[in-house]
Structures are given as structure tokens and as C-alpha cells.
């Protein structure tokens, strides 16, 4: 079952988040918070020649929020800023889009594990917080909130 695979992916990234912890030598950083639920993430990046050489996140949040941060870090690591921003746009469009548009989920690969949050609008903020924080870090800003 596809929904079981998605559920397992979220649980796995929550239990064993990738890219979690401090990043020595970061040259971009941003903090994000969701005041509705208390999720808080700090994203640290090391950009070299417009490429995300390293990304780490720290903080606390629900399983959806942590899994999203982990999946995001995996997805953008090694990519250019432009590629990361394009992925942000695709992910955001799918997560906030109509529930009957499952074909769009294929365009975001493993991130599709989070598509189920569309059924719970308050959880969309959990799934997008790390992404908005990443976008703020890439822009050189120092704080972000989920929209």
C-alpha cells in the first residue's frame, strides 16, 4: 500500500532524522517557528559557489515537521540555490494544492510522503515550516514563519 510506505517514510525520518545537528562553518542560517503548535527549527547552510555543500537543522517539532525537515535536507543537499528554490516551489504547490491532484506528487519524489497533510490544513504548516526557513536562509534572512 502506498499510504503505508508514506507513513513508514515519515516515521523513519522522524525517528532517525538525516542532517540533524550543528553545522560548523555555516555561512547562512535562519530560524523558523510555527506559533500555532510550537514547532521551531534552525537551518544552517554552507554555500560554496552557489551550491548547498552542507545543510543541517536543529530544534524541535512534531513528527511531520521533523520528517519534512529531514526529507528537505536530503533533497536539497548538493544542489544549487536555484535548484533548491525550484524544489521549494514544486513542494509547496503540491502540499497546498487540491487533494485530487496526486499526479503532481510524482514530481517531488520521496517528498510525496508528506502529501497526506493536505487533508489536514493545520498540518500543512508543520510540513512547510522547514522549507520556509530554508528559503529565508537562502535569501540571507534570519527568521521565517510557516505561511
C-alpha positions in Angstrom: 0.0 0.0 0.0 1.3 3.4 -1.0 -0.1 5.1 2.1 1.8 2.5 4.3 5.0 3.4 2.5 4.4 7.1 3.0 3.6 6.5 6.7 6.8 4.5 7.2 8.9 7.1 5.4 7.6 9.8 7.8 8.1 7.6 10.9 11.7 6.7 9.7 12.7 10.3 9.2 11.2 11.3 12.5 13.0 8.6 14.4 16.3 8.9 12.5 16.4 12.4 11.0 19.1 13.0 8.4 21.3 16.1 8.6 20.3 16.8 12.3 22.7 18.8 14.5 25.0 21.8 14.3 26.9 22.8 11.2 30.4 24.2 11.9 31.4 26.7 9.2 27.8 27.6 8.1 27.6 30.8 6.1 23.8 31.0 6.0 21.4 30.5 8.8 17.7 31.1 9.6 15.3 30.3 12.4 11.7 29.5 11.9 8.7 29.0 14.2 5.1 27.9 14.0 3.4 29.8 16.8 0.3 27.7 16.5 1.9 24.5 17.5 5.3 25.4 18.9 7.5 23.8 16.1 10.9 25.6 15.9 13.7 24.9 13.5 17.1 26.4 12.8 18.5 25.7 9.4 22.2 26.2 8.8 23.8 26.0 5.3 27.3 26.1 3.9 27.1 27.6 0.4 30.1 27.2 -1.9 29.8 28.7 -5.4 26.0 28.9 -5.2 25.8 25.2 -4.2 24.5 23.8 -1.0 27.6 22.0 0.1 26.1 21.1 3.6 22.8 21.6 5.4 21.9 20.8 9.0 18.9 21.6 11.1 18.2 21.8 14.8 15.2 22.4 17.0 12.1 20.6 17.9 8.7 19.8 16.3 6.1 17.2 15.7 6.8 14.1 13.6 5.5 15.7 10.4 7.7 18.8 10.9 10.8 16.8 11.8 10.3 14.4 8.9 9.8 17.2 6.5 13.0 19.0 7.6 14.9 15.7 7.2 13.5 14.9 3.8 14.1 18.5 2.7 17.7 18.4 3.8 18.3 15.2 1.9 16.6 16.6 -1.2 18.5 19.9 -1.5 21.9 18.8 -0.3 24.4 19.2 -3.1 22.1 21.3 -5.3 22.4 24.9 -6.4 20.4 27.6 -4.7 18.2 27.9 -7.9 17.5 24.2 -7.9 16.6 24.3 -4.1 14.2 27.2 -4.7 12.6 25.4 -7.6 12.1 22.3 -5.5 10.6 24.6 -2.7 8.1 25.9 -5.3 7.1 22.4 -6.5 6.8 21.0 -3.0 4.8 24.0 -1.8 2.4 23.7 -4.8 1.8 20.0 -4.2 1.4 20.3 -0.4 -1.0 23.2 -0.6 -2.7 22.1 -3.8 -6.1 20.3 -4.3 -6.3 16.8 -2.8 -7.4 15.3 -6.1 -4.1 16.1 -7.8 -2.0 13.0 -6.9 -0.2 13.1 -10.3 1.7 16.2 -9.1 3.1 14.2 -6.2 5.3 12.2 -8.6 7.2 15.4 -9.4 8.6 15.7 -5.9 9.9 12.1 -5.4 10.3 11.0 -1.7 8.8 14.2 -0.5 5.5 12.8 -1.7 5.4 11.0 1.7 4.0 14.3 3.0 1.2 14.8 0.6 -1.3 13.4 3.0 -1.1 16.5 5.1 -3.3 18.3 2.6 -6.2 16.6 4.3 -5.4 18.5 7.5 -4.8 22.2 6.7 -3.2 22.9 10.1 -0.6 20.2 9.5 0.4 21.9 6.2 2.2 24.5 8.3 4.1 21.7 10.1 5.2 20.2 6.7 6.3 23.6 5.3 8.0 25.3 8.2 11.5 23.9 7.5 11.0 24.8 3.8 10.2 28.4 4.6 13.1 28.5 6.9 15.4 27.2 4.2 14.1 29.8 1.8 14.9 32.5 4.4 18.4 31.1 4.9 19.0 31.1 1.1 17.8 34.7 0.9 20.2 35.7 3.8 17.3 36.4 6.2 17.4 35.3 9.8 13.9 34.3 10.6 10.9 32.7 9.0 7.4 31.6 9.9 5.2 29.0 8.1 2.6 30.5 5.9 
